Amino acid sequence: MTGLASQRLPRAARLLGDVITRLIVSGRVGFNEEPAEEATRQVELGNRNLCALAANFADTGFTSFIDTVIPTREQLNLFVELLAPRPILLVVLAPGIAACQYRNTIRDPEDRFDFDGYDELDAQMRRELGGLGWWFDTSALNPETTATRILSEASKRAQLTAQA
């Protein structure tokens, strides 16, 4: 959705968390890999890099779309802290687990993400982030409609306060 939404604005940047983490070419430890301490450290590094890029783009007049999974309140607080005082909108695409799994199967093979922890991730995000931002059920929407609604409704529905 961030790709479609960002293309519709006159000045926008799309920042993909997966692309940022893949900048590490030697010694990379994925978010759910071992050693866990290194995985956590690299997740934070990726988030800091995403925020630095977003801030740089925003400070030069671009709308930044950060496309990444933020599973915990601690990670969201880091984003809020690093992006302050810029306004932040949080849109959580929440089509449900079955829709996420199905959509992953129809993606281009290079864009697929093999992950079997949807239930746990969904529960964790709802527990830690429920009530923050806009939880947008996109299960019945196509990508174009989703992007249109994000652009037309997010400013009213997805605002975060300075203290998330």
Salt bridges, closest charged atoms under 4 A:
GLU38 OE1 - ARG41 NE 2.91
GLU44 OE2 - ARG48 NE 2.85
ASP59 OD1 - ARG86 NE 2.83
ASP67 OD2 - ARG14 NH2 3.70
ASP122 OD2 - ARG126 NE 3.07
GLU153 OE2 - ARG149 NE 2.69
GLU153 OE1 - ARG157 NH1 2.72
